[in-house]
Amino acid sequence: MARIRDVVQKALATGYLTVEAENQLRQLLTTRYDLEDFNAFMTLQEAAMTGKVKQESREQCGIK
């Protein structure tokens, strides 16, 4: 199983978070994770808020 930081790294590298990756993150966040994964998730949150990473789910809903 992938780690949170792996999913985040891919999203940051591509600048895009797919619906599949969002679902994977939701699942991973329900399990035990370490500080590095937590920090990676927080970095992704900031990147999404500042527009550095676009979310497929928001594009599908028409949210910018």
C-alpha positions in Angstrom: 0.0 0.0 0.0 1.2 3.5 -0.8 2.1 6.0 1.9 0.5 9.4 2.2 3.8 11.1 1.2 3.9 9.0 -2.0 0.5 10.3 -3.1 1.4 13.8 -2.1 4.7 13.7 -3.9 3.0 12.7 -7.2 0.4 15.4 -6.8 3.1 18.1 -6.2 5.2 16.8 -9.1 2.3 17.0 -11.5 0.4 19.9 -10.0 -2.8 17.8 -10.1 -4.7 15.7 -7.6 -6.9 13.2 -9.2 -10.2 11.9 -7.7 -8.6 8.5 -7.3 -5.7 10.0 -5.4 -8.1 12.0 -3.1 -9.9 8.7 -2.3 -6.6 7.0 -1.7 -5.7 9.8 0.8 -9.0 9.5 2.6 -8.4 5.8 3.1 -4.8 6.3 4.2 -5.8 9.0 6.7 -8.0 6.5 8.5 -4.9 4.3 9.3 -1.9 5.0 11.4 0.6 7.3 9.8 3.8 9.0 10.9 4.8 12.6 11.2 6.4 12.7 7.8 3.1 11.6 6.2 1.2 14.2 8.3 3.6 17.0 7.2 3.3 15.9 3.5 -0.5 16.1 3.8 -0.3 19.5 5.3 2.0 20.6 2.4 -0.5 19.3 -0.1 -3.3 21.2 1.7 -1.3 24.4 1.4 -0.5 23.7 -2.3 -4.1 23.2 -3.0 -5.2 26.4 -1.2 -2.6 28.5 -3.0 -3.4 27.0 -6.5 -0.1 25.1 -6.9 -2.1 21.9 -7.1 -5.4 21.6 -8.9 -8.0 19.2 -7.7 -9.9 17.1 -10.3 -12.9 16.9 -8.0 -13.2 20.6 -7.9 -13.0 20.9 -11.6 -15.8 18.4 -12.1 -18.0 20.4 -9.8 -17.1 23.7 -11.4 -15.3 25.0 -8.3 -12.2 27.0 -8.9 
